[in-house]
Amino acid sequence: MSRAAQGRKLWLVGGGELVGQFHDAGLLDELIVQISPVTLGAGQPLLPRRIAFAPLQLISVQRWGSAFVELRYALPKPAAS
């Protein structure tokens, strides 16, 4: 997919597992989380594995109306192995 984008930005929409797979492959540089205050009960964590504890850097917050926000985080590239 990165090759097909030819250096342009990619936007993925999916759950935490998809985000985790791209993070594990070193392909994420930004994480956008949109939050609406709706309680759905018990469920899965938002982000799986170690990405939940990566040193995220908040780069922006945007508010829509009185209830909805979008948080943007920069993600450092994982160390080369």
N, C-alpha and C positions, 0 to 999 in steps of 0.2 A: 504494500500500500504506500509506503514511504517513497519507493522508487517511482510509482505511478504519479505521485504528487509533484515530482520534479522540483523539490525544494520549497514548494508552497506549503502553507499551513494546512493541517488536517484537523477536523472537528469530529470527535467521536461522541455519540450519545449512547449511553448504556449504563449498566450497573457497575457496582464496585469490582466485580470479578473481571470485567473487561478492562477497567481502568488498571487493575492490578497486573494483568498480563502485559499491557503496554508499558507500565512502570518497570516491571521485571526485565523487559527487553531494552530499557533505557531510551524509550521513545516518547516520554512525556516531559514537557518543559513548563506546562501550566495546567492547573486544575481549577475548573469552574464549578462551584457548588451553588445550586439555587435552592433556597429554603422557603417553605411555606408552613406556617404553624398548624399542621394537621396531625392529630394523633391517630395512628393506625394500629396501635397495640404492639405486641412483641414482634420481633423480626430480626433480620440479619444486620450486622454492623454496616455502616455506610461504606467503609473502605476495608478491604481484606489485608491480611498479611502485614508486612513491614511498612507498606506505604502509609498506614495509619499513624506511624510514628516517625515518618521522614521529617526532616527539619523544613517544614513548609514556611514560606514567607508571604504574608498577606500583602497583596499589591493593590487591591481596590475593593471597595464595597459600594454597591449600587442598590438603592431602595426604590421599590415601586409600590405606591399606595401606602397603606398602613400595616401591611402584613407580609409582603414578599420581599426577599433580599437575594442578591447574587454576590457571592464571595469569590474572588480570584486569588489564587495562590501560585507563586513560582515554586517549581520543584527543582532541586539540584540534580544534576546527572549522577547516576550511580557510579561508584568507583569501578574502574576497569579491572577485570579479573584475569 
